[in-house]
Amino acid sequence: MVASQKLFTWAAIAAIAAIALATNSPCFAEQVTPSRDVQPNIQGPLKLADTDFWGNFKKTKPDVLAWISSHNFRGLLIDAPQHVITSAHADIPVVGYFARSLRDDLVINQEQSMLVVAVDLDSFLVRVGPAFQRDKAPVPTANSNRAAPADGMTVNAFEFDLRLALELPYTSARFHVTTLLRDFVSNGAIINVTHSSSTEASIAPIVFDTTPDRRGLPDYHRRTHSPALPKQDGIDFKIVNTRNGPEMRGSYRVTVPRNLIIGNPSSRVRLTSPKHAKPTAIVPINFVVTGHEIAGPWVLTVNAPSYEPIDNPSEQLQANGYFTLGPKQLANFPQQAATYYVTAFAGPVQAGPYKWVVGKKLNRK
């Protein structure tokens, strides 16, 4: 598949306010209003039939470009077939459009930096990787002496093979797919893959251990500074700098499948801390980090417990709860001084990006 094809440039679009992508603030991290447009999590925004994704996804290009123009949209818009049968197709196409300002176009290399995230909706396991095959040659840096372009917008269509990008096995699965590029986060697309073999991929159990460190972290109960629970399915989190290092404080409300409910015969959860209160479900929340200059990715999975009462463990549960993580739990996050963006995924639920600025002196005691 061709990774990307430039379509046109709009020099006549009204001026778009510049967005600050760096900060001089000494703060470790800050919550910001997402600076890019994120489409609602809907299936089929490009209005394509499943068969169109193999070779004919640009049939709705005029309508898509008209919508982008009329809404001054900047961001990633993706789509994918709702159903893929492996006996008919070896690949899993994901297609889309990337609209950005001419200023962003000057410094962003989509082919080198765009990531794809696929969350298995039955297990909540996540796979993350580059959407395109990255070149071995170094990525050219922006020329600071180059004159700034006029206000305007450029749009390109793109396509890639999800199976190739993430080395997906040939098994039946349901995926929630999203793309990330700096602080651009696309809408989600749900793909149902059907494999002719009835063999299911083995899924490792979730081992849940509540043993805290000497600072009492991780903590999965509400604290004074914990964000309020979302009123509907969602994740709310923030990263703050303390004298002991960074802390992530969050809350969530997520509908989980039966295999994440404790007490269900198909449950994958294994408890290792019987002295503590027994949760009713475990929710794997995956935090994916990409950088302003370095694409990454960095991935952290938090197996957050829910203590929400449940009457029937054979049914789905809308789990909710809190989490507070300290420097020890965040040790695998990037430490190089730079600007990063953190997006959270739990099944079909996604939240972010959260702008995270790492200073030159990062305290990780």
Contacts in CASP RR format, 6 or more apart in sequence:
PFRMAT RR
TARGET T0000
AUTHOR 0000-0000-0000
METHOD contacts of the structure
MODEL  1
MVASQKLFTWAAIAAIAAIALATNSPCFAEQVTPSRDVQPNIQGPLKLAD
TDFWGNFKKTKPDVLAWISSHNFRGLLIDAPQHVITSAHADIPVVGYFAR
SLRDDLVINQEQSMLVVAVDLDSFLVRVGPAFQRDKAPVPTANSNRAAPA
DGMTVNAFEFDLRLALELPYTSARFHVTTLLRDFVSNGAIINVTHSSSTE
ASIAPIVFDTTPDRRGLPDYHRRTHSPALPKQDGIDFKIVNTRNGPEMRG
SYRVTVPRNLIIGNPSSRVRLTSPKHAKPTAIVPINFVVTGHEIAGPWVL
TVNAPSYEPIDNPSEQLQANGYFTLGPKQLANFPQQAATYYVTAFAGPVQ
AGPYKWVVGKKLNRK
1 91 0 8 1.000
1 93 0 8 1.000
1 159 0 8 1.000
1 160 0 8 1.000
1 161 0 8 1.000
2 159 0 8 1.000
3 111 0 8 1.000
3 132 0 8 1.000
3 158 0 8 1.000
3 159 0 8 1.000
3 160 0 8 1.000
4 98 0 8 1.000
4 110 0 8 1.000
4 111 0 8 1.000
4 132 0 8 1.000
4 156 0 8 1.000
4 157 0 8 1.000
4 158 0 8 1.000
5 156 0 8 1.000
5 157 0 8 1.000
5 158 0 8 1.000
6 154 0 8 1.000
6 156 0 8 1.000
7 61 0 8 1.000
7 65 0 8 1.000
7 155 0 8 1.000
7 156 0 8 1.000
7 157 0 8 1.000
8 65 0 8 1.000
8 154 0 8 1.000
8 155 0 8 1.000
9 102 0 8 1.000
9 152 0 8 1.000
9 153 0 8 1.000
9 154 0 8 1.000
10 69 0 8 1.000
10 152 0 8 1.000
10 153 0 8 1.000
10 154 0 8 1.000
10 155 0 8 1.000
11 150 0 8 1.000
11 152 0 8 1.000
12 152 0 8 1.000
13 69 0 8 1.000
13 72 0 8 1.000
13 151 0 8 1.000
13 152 0 8 1.000
13 153 0 8 1.000
14 72 0 8 1.000
14 151 0 8 1.000
15 151 0 8 1.000
15 152 0 8 1.000
16 72 0 8 1.000
16 74 0 8 1.000
16 101 0 8 1.000
16 151 0 8 1.000
16 152 0 8 1.000
16 153 0 8 1.000
18 103 0 8 1.000
19 35 0 8 1.000
21 182 0 8 1.000
21 183 0 8 1.000
21 292 0 8 1.000
21 339 0 8 1.000
22 292 0 8 1.000
22 339 0 8 1.000
23 30 0 8 1.000
23 339 0 8 1.000
23 357 0 8 1.000
25 357 0 8 1.000
26 359 0 8 1.000
27 241 0 8 1.000
27 357 0 8 1.000
28 239 0 8 1.000
28 240 0 8 1.000
28 241 0 8 1.000
28 245 0 8 1.000
28 246 0 8 1.000
28 356 0 8 1.000
28 357 0 8 1.000
28 358 0 8 1.000
28 359 0 8 1.000
28 362 0 8 1.000
29 238 0 8 1.000
29 239 0 8 1.000
29 240 0 8 1.000
29 241 0 8 1.000
29 246 0 8 1.000
29 354 0 8 1.000
29 355 0 8 1.000
29 356 0 8 1.000
29 357 0 8 1.000
30 355 0 8 1.000
30 357 0 8 1.000
31 238 0 8 1.000
31 354 0 8 1.000
31 355 0 8 1.000
32 354 0 8 1.000
32 355 0 8 1.000
34 183 0 8 1.000
34 185 0 8 1.000
34 352 0 8 1.000
34 353 0 8 1.000
35 183 0 8 1.000
36 74 0 8 1.000
36 75 0 8 1.000
36 183 0 8 1.000
36 184 0 8 1.000
36 185 0 8 1.000
36 353 0 8 1.000
37 71 0 8 1.000
37 73 0 8 1.000
37 74 0 8 1.000
37 75 0 8 1.000
38 75 0 8 1.000
38 185 0 8 1.000
38 186 0 8 1.000
38 187 0 8 1.000
39 45 0 8 1.000
39 77 0 8 1.000
39 186 0 8 1.000
39 187 0 8 1.000
39 188 0 8 1.000
40 187 0 8 1.000
41 187 0 8 1.000
41 188 0 8 1.000
41 348 0 8 1.000
41 350 0 8 1.000
42 187 0 8 1.000
42 188 0 8 1.000
43 82 0 8 1.000
43 189 0 8 1.000
43 190 0 8 1.000
44 79 0 8 1.000
44 82 0 8 1.000
44 189 0 8 1.000
45 77 0 8 1.000
45 78 0 8 1.000
45 79 0 8 1.000
45 187 0 8 1.000
46 57 0 8 1.000
46 60 0 8 1.000
46 64 0 8 1.000
46 77 0 8 1.000
46 79 0 8 1.000
46 95 0 8 1.000
46 96 0 8 1.000
47 60 0 8 1.000
47 63 0 8 1.000
48 56 0 8 1.000
48 57 0 8 1.000
48 59 0 8 1.000
48 60 0 8 1.000
48 79 0 8 1.000
48 95 0 8 1.000
50 81 0 8 1.000
50 82 0 8 1.000
50 83 0 8 1.000
52 59 0 8 1.000
53 79 0 8 1.000
53 80 0 8 1.000
53 81 0 8 1.000
53 93 0 8 1.000
53 95 0 8 1.000
54 89 0 8 1.000
54 91 0 8 1.000
54 93 0 8 1.000
57 79 0 8 1.000
57 93 0 8 1.000
57 95 0 8 1.000
57 96 0 8 1.000
57 157 0 8 1.000
57 159 0 8 1.000
58 157 0 8 1.000
61 157 0 8 1.000
64 77 0 8 1.000
64 97 0 8 1.000
65 97 0 8 1.000
65 155 0 8 1.000
67 73 0 8 1.000
68 77 0 8 1.000
68 97 0 8 1.000
68 99 0 8 1.000
68 153 0 8 1.000
68 155 0 8 1.000
72 153 0 8 1.000
73 99 0 8 1.000
74 99 0 8 1.000
74 100 0 8 1.000
74 101 0 8 1.000
74 104 0 8 1.000
74 153 0 8 1.000
74 184 0 8 1.000
75 98 0 8 1.000
75 99 0 8 1.000
75 100 0 8 1.000
75 184 0 8 1.000
75 186 0 8 1.000
76 96 0 8 1.000
76 97 0 8 1.000
76 98 0 8 1.000
76 114 0 8 1.000
76 179 0 8 1.000
76 181 0 8 1.000
76 184 0 8 1.000
76 185 0 8 1.000
76 186 0 8 1.000
76 187 0 8 1.000
77 96 0 8 1.000
77 97 0 8 1.000
77 98 0 8 1.000
77 99 0 8 1.000
77 186 0 8 1.000
77 187 0 8 1.000
78 94 0 8 1.000
78 95 0 8 1.000
78 96 0 8 1.000
78 177 0 8 1.000
78 178 0 8 1.000
78 179 0 8 1.000
78 186 0 8 1.000
78 187 0 8 1.000
78 188 0 8 1.000
78 189 0 8 1.000
79 94 0 8 1.000
79 95 0 8 1.000
79 96 0 8 1.000
79 189 0 8 1.000
80 92 0 8 1.000
80 93 0 8 1.000
80 94 0 8 1.000
80 95 0 8 1.000
80 162 0 8 1.000
80 177 0 8 1.000
80 189 0 8 1.000
80 190 0 8 1.000
80 191 0 8 1.000
81 92 0 8 1.000
81 93 0 8 1.000
81 191 0 8 1.000
82 190 0 8 1.000
82 191 0 8 1.000
82 192 0 8 1.000
83 191 0 8 1.000
83 192 0 8 1.000
83 194 0 8 1.000
84 92 0 8 1.000
84 191 0 8 1.000
84 192 0 8 1.000
84 193 0 8 1.000
84 194 0 8 1.000
85 194 0 8 1.000
85 196 0 8 1.000
86 170 0 8 1.000
86 193 0 8 1.000
86 194 0 8 1.000
86 195 0 8 1.000
86 196 0 8 1.000
87 196 0 8 1.000
90 163 0 8 1.000
91 161 0 8 1.000
91 162 0 8 1.000
91 163 0 8 1.000
91 164 0 8 1.000
92 161 0 8 1.000
92 162 0 8 1.000
92 163 0 8 1.000
92 168 0 8 1.000
92 191 0 8 1.000
92 193 0 8 1.000
93 159 0 8 1.000
93 160 0 8 1.000
93 161 0 8 1.000
93 162 0 8 1.000
94 116 0 8 1.000
94 131 0 8 1.000
94 159 0 8 1.000
94 160 0 8 1.000
94 161 0 8 1.000
94 162 0 8 1.000
94 177 0 8 1.000
94 179 0 8 1.000
94 189 0 8 1.000
95 157 0 8 1.000
95 158 0 8 1.000
95 159 0 8 1.000
96 157 0 8 1.000
96 158 0 8 1.000
96 159 0 8 1.000
97 155 0 8 1.000
97 156 0 8 1.000
97 157 0 8 1.000
97 158 0 8 1.000
98 110 0 8 1.000
98 155 0 8 1.000
98 156 0 8 1.000
98 158 0 8 1.000
98 181 0 8 1.000
98 184 0 8 1.000
99 153 0 8 1.000
99 154 0 8 1.000
99 155 0 8 1.000
100 108 0 8 1.000
100 153 0 8 1.000
100 154 0 8 1.000
100 184 0 8 1.000
101 151 0 8 1.000
101 152 0 8 1.000
101 153 0 8 1.000
101 154 0 8 1.000
102 149 0 8 1.000
102 150 0 8 1.000
102 151 0 8 1.000
102 152 0 8 1.000
102 153 0 8 1.000
102 154 0 8 1.000
103 148 0 8 1.000
103 149 0 8 1.000
105 149 0 8 1.000
105 154 0 8 1.000
106 142 0 8 1.000
106 146 0 8 1.000
106 148 0 8 1.000
106 149 0 8 1.000
107 142 0 8 1.000
108 181 0 8 1.000
108 182 0 8 1.000
109 139 0 8 1.000
109 140 0 8 1.000
110 132 0 8 1.000
110 156 0 8 1.000
110 158 0 8 1.000
110 181 0 8 1.000
111 132 0 8 1.000
111 134 0 8 1.000
111 135 0 8 1.000
112 130 0 8 1.000
112 132 0 8 1.000
112 134 0 8 1.000
112 135 0 8 1.000
112 139 0 8 1.000
112 295 0 8 1.000
113 139 0 8 1.000
113 181 0 8 1.000
113 182 0 8 1.000
113 290 0 8 1.000
113 295 0 8 1.000
114 130 0 8 1.000
114 131 0 8 1.000
114 132 0 8 1.000
114 179 0 8 1.000
114 180 0 8 1.000
114 181 0 8 1.000
114 295 0 8 1.000
115 128 0 8 1.000
115 129 0 8 1.000
115 130 0 8 1.000
115 131 0 8 1.000
115 179 0 8 1.000
115 180 0 8 1.000
115 181 0 8 1.000
115 288 0 8 1.000
115 290 0 8 1.000
115 295 0 8 1.000
115 296 0 8 1.000
115 297 0 8 1.000
116 128 0 8 1.000
116 129 0 8 1.000
116 130 0 8 1.000
116 131 0 8 1.000
116 160 0 8 1.000
116 162 0 8 1.000
116 165 0 8 1.000
116 166 0 8 1.000
116 177 0 8 1.000
116 178 0 8 1.000
116 179 0 8 1.000
116 180 0 8 1.000
117 126 0 8 1.000
117 127 0 8 1.000
117 128 0 8 1.000
117 129 0 8 1.000
117 177 0 8 1.000
117 178 0 8 1.000
117 179 0 8 1.000
117 180 0 8 1.000
117 286 0 8 1.000
117 288 0 8 1.000
117 343 0 8 1.000
117 345 0 8 1.000
118 126 0 8 1.000
118 127 0 8 1.000
118 128 0 8 1.000
118 162 0 8 1.000
118 166 0 8 1.000
118 168 0 8 1.000
118 175 0 8 1.000
118 176 0 8 1.000
118 177 0 8 1.000
119 125 0 8 1.000
119 126 0 8 1.000
119 175 0 8 1.000
119 176 0 8 1.000
119 286 0 8 1.000
119 345 0 8 1.000
119 346 0 8 1.000
119 347 0 8 1.000
119 348 0 8 1.000
120 126 0 8 1.000
120 127 0 8 1.000
120 173 0 8 1.000
120 174 0 8 1.000
120 175 0 8 1.000
120 347 0 8 1.000
121 174 0 8 1.000
121 175 0 8 1.000
121 176 0 8 1.000
121 190 0 8 1.000
121 257 0 8 1.000
121 347 0 8 1.000
121 348 0 8 1.000
122 173 0 8 1.000
122 174 0 8 1.000
122 257 0 8 1.000
122 259 0 8 1.000
123 203 0 8 1.000
123 259 0 8 1.000
123 268 0 8 1.000
124 256 0 8 1.000
124 257 0 8 1.000
124 260 0 8 1.000
124 283 0 8 1.000
124 284 0 8 1.000
124 286 0 8 1.000
124 346 0 8 1.000
124 347 0 8 1.000
125 203 0 8 1.000
125 284 0 8 1.000
126 284 0 8 1.000
126 286 0 8 1.000
126 288 0 8 1.000
126 299 0 8 1.000
126 301 0 8 1.000
126 345 0 8 1.000
127 166 0 8 1.000
127 168 0 8 1.000
128 166 0 8 1.000
128 288 0 8 1.000
128 297 0 8 1.000
128 299 0 8 1.000
129 165 0 8 1.000
129 166 0 8 1.000
129 297 0 8 1.000
130 165 0 8 1.000
130 295 0 8 1.000
131 160 0 8 1.000
131 165 0 8 1.000
131 179 0 8 1.000
132 160 0 8 1.000
132 165 0 8 1.000
162 168 0 8 1.000
162 175 0 8 1.000
162 177 0 8 1.000
162 191 0 8 1.000
168 193 0 8 1.000
169 201 0 8 1.000
170 195 0 8 1.000
170 197 0 8 1.000
171 193 0 8 1.000
171 195 0 8 1.000
171 197 0 8 1.000
171 199 0 8 1.000
171 200 0 8 1.000
171 201 0 8 1.000
172 193 0 8 1.000
172 194 0 8 1.000
172 195 0 8 1.000
172 200 0 8 1.000
173 193 0 8 1.000
173 201 0 8 1.000
174 190 0 8 1.000
174 191 0 8 1.000
174 192 0 8 1.000
174 193 0 8 1.000
175 190 0 8 1.000
175 191 0 8 1.000
175 193 0 8 1.000
176 188 0 8 1.000
176 189 0 8 1.000
176 190 0 8 1.000
176 345 0 8 1.000
176 347 0 8 1.000
176 348 0 8 1.000
176 350 0 8 1.000
177 188 0 8 1.000
177 189 0 8 1.000
177 190 0 8 1.000
177 191 0 8 1.000
178 185 0 8 1.000
178 186 0 8 1.000
178 187 0 8 1.000
178 188 0 8 1.000
178 189 0 8 1.000
178 343 0 8 1.000
178 345 0 8 1.000
178 350 0 8 1.000
179 185 0 8 1.000
179 186 0 8 1.000
180 186 0 8 1.000
180 288 0 8 1.000
180 290 0 8 1.000
180 297 0 8 1.000
180 341 0 8 1.000
180 343 0 8 1.000
180 353 0 8 1.000
181 290 0 8 1.000
182 290 0 8 1.000
182 291 0 8 1.000
182 292 0 8 1.000
182 341 0 8 1.000
183 292 0 8 1.000
183 341 0 8 1.000
183 353 0 8 1.000
183 355 0 8 1.000
185 343 0 8 1.000
185 350 0 8 1.000
185 352 0 8 1.000
185 353 0 8 1.000
188 348 0 8 1.000
188 350 0 8 1.000
190 348 0 8 1.000
203 259 0 8 1.000
203 268 0 8 1.000
204 268 0 8 1.000
205 268 0 8 1.000
205 269 0 8 1.000
205 270 0 8 1.000
206 260 0 8 1.000
206 268 0 8 1.000
206 269 0 8 1.000
206 270 0 8 1.000
206 282 0 8 1.000
206 284 0 8 1.000
206 303 0 8 1.000
207 270 0 8 1.000
207 272 0 8 1.000
208 269 0 8 1.000
208 270 0 8 1.000
208 271 0 8 1.000
208 272 0 8 1.000
208 273 0 8 1.000
208 279 0 8 1.000
208 282 0 8 1.000
208 303 0 8 1.000
208 305 0 8 1.000
209 272 0 8 1.000
209 273 0 8 1.000
210 218 0 8 1.000
210 220 0 8 1.000
210 273 0 8 1.000
210 276 0 8 1.000
210 305 0 8 1.000
211 272 0 8 1.000
211 273 0 8 1.000
212 218 0 8 1.000
212 219 0 8 1.000
213 326 0 8 1.000
213 328 0 8 1.000
215 244 0 8 1.000
215 326 0 8 1.000
217 247 0 8 1.000
217 324 0 8 1.000
217 325 0 8 1.000
217 326 0 8 1.000
217 328 0 8 1.000
217 329 0 8 1.000
218 302 0 8 1.000
218 323 0 8 1.000
218 324 0 8 1.000
218 325 0 8 1.000
218 326 0 8 1.000
218 329 0 8 1.000
219 322 0 8 1.000
219 323 0 8 1.000
219 324 0 8 1.000
220 279 0 8 1.000
220 304 0 8 1.000
220 305 0 8 1.000
220 321 0 8 1.000
220 322 0 8 1.000
220 323 0 8 1.000
220 324 0 8 1.000
221 322 0 8 1.000
222 251 0 8 1.000
222 321 0 8 1.000
222 322 0 8 1.000
223 249 0 8 1.000
223 322 0 8 1.000
223 324 0 8 1.000
225 240 0 8 1.000
225 249 0 8 1.000
226 249 0 8 1.000
226 250 0 8 1.000
226 251 0 8 1.000
226 322 0 8 1.000
226 324 0 8 1.000
227 236 0 8 1.000
227 237 0 8 1.000
227 238 0 8 1.000
227 249 0 8 1.000
227 250 0 8 1.000
227 251 0 8 1.000
228 236 0 8 1.000
228 251 0 8 1.000
229 251 0 8 1.000
229 252 0 8 1.000
229 253 0 8 1.000
229 320 0 8 1.000
229 321 0 8 1.000
229 322 0 8 1.000
230 236 0 8 1.000
230 251 0 8 1.000
230 252 0 8 1.000
230 253 0 8 1.000
230 320 0 8 1.000
231 253 0 8 1.000
232 253 0 8 1.000
233 253 0 8 1.000
233 254 0 8 1.000
233 255 0 8 1.000
233 318 0 8 1.000
233 348 0 8 1.000
233 349 0 8 1.000
234 252 0 8 1.000
234 253 0 8 1.000
234 254 0 8 1.000
234 346 0 8 1.000
234 349 0 8 1.000
234 351 0 8 1.000
235 250 0 8 1.000
235 251 0 8 1.000
235 252 0 8 1.000
235 254 0 8 1.000
235 285 0 8 1.000
235 344 0 8 1.000
235 346 0 8 1.000
235 349 0 8 1.000
235 350 0 8 1.000
235 351 0 8 1.000
236 250 0 8 1.000
236 251 0 8 1.000
236 252 0 8 1.000
236 351 0 8 1.000
237 248 0 8 1.000
237 249 0 8 1.000
237 250 0 8 1.000
237 251 0 8 1.000
237 287 0 8 1.000
237 342 0 8 1.000
237 344 0 8 1.000
237 351 0 8 1.000
237 354 0 8 1.000
238 248 0 8 1.000
238 249 0 8 1.000
238 250 0 8 1.000
238 354 0 8 1.000
239 246 0 8 1.000
239 247 0 8 1.000
239 248 0 8 1.000
239 249 0 8 1.000
239 342 0 8 1.000
239 354 0 8 1.000
239 356 0 8 1.000
240 246 0 8 1.000
240 247 0 8 1.000
240 249 0 8 1.000
241 247 0 8 1.000
241 363 0 8 1.000
243 363 0 8 1.000
244 326 0 8 1.000
244 327 0 8 1.000
244 363 0 8 1.000
244 365 0 8 1.000
245 326 0 8 1.000
245 327 0 8 1.000
245 362 0 8 1.000
245 363 0 8 1.000
245 364 0 8 1.000
245 365 0 8 1.000
246 326 0 8 1.000
246 327 0 8 1.000
246 330 0 8 1.000
246 333 0 8 1.000
246 362 0 8 1.000
246 364 0 8 1.000
247 324 0 8 1.000
247 325 0 8 1.000
247 326 0 8 1.000
247 327 0 8 1.000
248 287 0 8 1.000
248 323 0 8 1.000
248 324 0 8 1.000
248 325 0 8 1.000
248 326 0 8 1.000
248 329 0 8 1.000
248 330 0 8 1.000
249 323 0 8 1.000
249 324 0 8 1.000
250 322 0 8 1.000
250 323 0 8 1.000
250 324 0 8 1.000
251 320 0 8 1.000
251 321 0 8 1.000
251 322 0 8 1.000
251 323 0 8 1.000
252 283 0 8 1.000
252 285 0 8 1.000
252 304 0 8 1.000
252 319 0 8 1.000
252 320 0 8 1.000
252 321 0 8 1.000
252 322 0 8 1.000
252 323 0 8 1.000
252 346 0 8 1.000
252 349 0 8 1.000
253 318 0 8 1.000
253 319 0 8 1.000
253 320 0 8 1.000
253 321 0 8 1.000
254 283 0 8 1.000
254 285 0 8 1.000
254 318 0 8 1.000
254 319 0 8 1.000
254 320 0 8 1.000
254 346 0 8 1.000
254 347 0 8 1.000
254 349 0 8 1.000
255 316 0 8 1.000
255 317 0 8 1.000
255 318 0 8 1.000
255 319 0 8 1.000
256 281 0 8 1.000
256 283 0 8 1.000
256 306 0 8 1.000
256 316 0 8 1.000
256 317 0 8 1.000
256 318 0 8 1.000
256 319 0 8 1.000
257 316 0 8 1.000
258 264 0 8 1.000
258 266 0 8 1.000
258 267 0 8 1.000
258 313 0 8 1.000
258 314 0 8 1.000
258 315 0 8 1.000
258 316 0 8 1.000
259 266 0 8 1.000
259 267 0 8 1.000
259 268 0 8 1.000
260 267 0 8 1.000
260 268 0 8 1.000
260 269 0 8 1.000
260 281 0 8 1.000
260 282 0 8 1.000
260 283 0 8 1.000
260 284 0 8 1.000
260 319 0 8 1.000
261 267 0 8 1.000
261 280 0 8 1.000
261 281 0 8 1.000
261 310 0 8 1.000
261 313 0 8 1.000
261 317 0 8 1.000
262 269 0 8 1.000
262 271 0 8 1.000
262 278 0 8 1.000
262 279 0 8 1.000
262 280 0 8 1.000
262 281 0 8 1.000
262 282 0 8 1.000
262 313 0 8 1.000
263 313 0 8 1.000
264 313 0 8 1.000
264 314 0 8 1.000
267 313 0 8 1.000
269 281 0 8 1.000
269 282 0 8 1.000
271 278 0 8 1.000
271 279 0 8 1.000
277 307 0 8 1.000
279 305 0 8 1.000
279 306 0 8 1.000
279 307 0 8 1.000
280 306 0 8 1.000
280 307 0 8 1.000
280 308 0 8 1.000
280 309 0 8 1.000
280 310 0 8 1.000
280 313 0 8 1.000
280 317 0 8 1.000
280 319 0 8 1.000
281 305 0 8 1.000
281 306 0 8 1.000
281 308 0 8 1.000
281 310 0 8 1.000
281 317 0 8 1.000
281 319 0 8 1.000
282 303 0 8 1.000
282 304 0 8 1.000
282 305 0 8 1.000
282 306 0 8 1.000
283 303 0 8 1.000
283 304 0 8 1.000
283 305 0 8 1.000
283 306 0 8 1.000
283 319 0 8 1.000
283 346 0 8 1.000
284 301 0 8 1.000
284 302 0 8 1.000
284 303 0 8 1.000
284 304 0 8 1.000
284 346 0 8 1.000
285 301 0 8 1.000
285 302 0 8 1.000
285 303 0 8 1.000
285 304 0 8 1.000
285 323 0 8 1.000
285 344 0 8 1.000
285 345 0 8 1.000
285 346 0 8 1.000
286 299 0 8 1.000
286 300 0 8 1.000
286 301 0 8 1.000
286 302 0 8 1.000
286 344 0 8 1.000
286 345 0 8 1.000
286 346 0 8 1.000
287 299 0 8 1.000
287 300 0 8 1.000
287 301 0 8 1.000
287 302 0 8 1.000
287 342 0 8 1.000
287 343 0 8 1.000
287 344 0 8 1.000
287 345 0 8 1.000
288 297 0 8 1.000
288 298 0 8 1.000
288 299 0 8 1.000
288 342 0 8 1.000
288 343 0 8 1.000
288 344 0 8 1.000
288 345 0 8 1.000
289 296 0 8 1.000
289 297 0 8 1.000
289 298 0 8 1.000
289 299 0 8 1.000
289 300 0 8 1.000
289 333 0 8 1.000
289 334 0 8 1.000
289 340 0 8 1.000
289 341 0 8 1.000
289 342 0 8 1.000
289 356 0 8 1.000
290 296 0 8 1.000
290 297 0 8 1.000
290 298 0 8 1.000
290 340 0 8 1.000
290 341 0 8 1.000
290 343 0 8 1.000
291 334 0 8 1.000
291 338 0 8 1.000
291 339 0 8 1.000
291 340 0 8 1.000
291 341 0 8 1.000
292 338 0 8 1.000
292 339 0 8 1.000
292 340 0 8 1.000
292 341 0 8 1.000
293 338 0 8 1.000
293 339 0 8 1.000
294 334 0 8 1.000
294 336 0 8 1.000
294 338 0 8 1.000
296 334 0 8 1.000
298 332 0 8 1.000
298 333 0 8 1.000
298 334 0 8 1.000
300 329 0 8 1.000
300 330 0 8 1.000
300 332 0 8 1.000
300 333 0 8 1.000
302 323 0 8 1.000
302 325 0 8 1.000
302 329 0 8 1.000
304 321 0 8 1.000
304 322 0 8 1.000
304 323 0 8 1.000
305 321 0 8 1.000
306 317 0 8 1.000
306 319 0 8 1.000
306 320 0 8 1.000
306 321 0 8 1.000
307 321 0 8 1.000
308 317 0 8 1.000
308 318 0 8 1.000
308 319 0 8 1.000
308 320 0 8 1.000
308 321 0 8 1.000
310 317 0 8 1.000
327 363 0 8 1.000
327 364 0 8 1.000
327 365 0 8 1.000
330 364 0 8 1.000
331 364 0 8 1.000
334 340 0 8 1.000
334 358 0 8 1.000
335 358 0 8 1.000
335 362 0 8 1.000
335 364 0 8 1.000
336 358 0 8 1.000
337 358 0 8 1.000
337 359 0 8 1.000
337 360 0 8 1.000
337 362 0 8 1.000
338 357 0 8 1.000
338 358 0 8 1.000
339 355 0 8 1.000
339 356 0 8 1.000
339 357 0 8 1.000
339 358 0 8 1.000
340 355 0 8 1.000
340 356 0 8 1.000
340 357 0 8 1.000
340 358 0 8 1.000
341 352 0 8 1.000
341 353 0 8 1.000
341 354 0 8 1.000
341 355 0 8 1.000
341 356 0 8 1.000
342 352 0 8 1.000
342 353 0 8 1.000
342 354 0 8 1.000
342 356 0 8 1.000
343 350 0 8 1.000
343 351 0 8 1.000
343 352 0 8 1.000
343 353 0 8 1.000
343 354 0 8 1.000
344 350 0 8 1.000
344 351 0 8 1.000
344 352 0 8 1.000
END
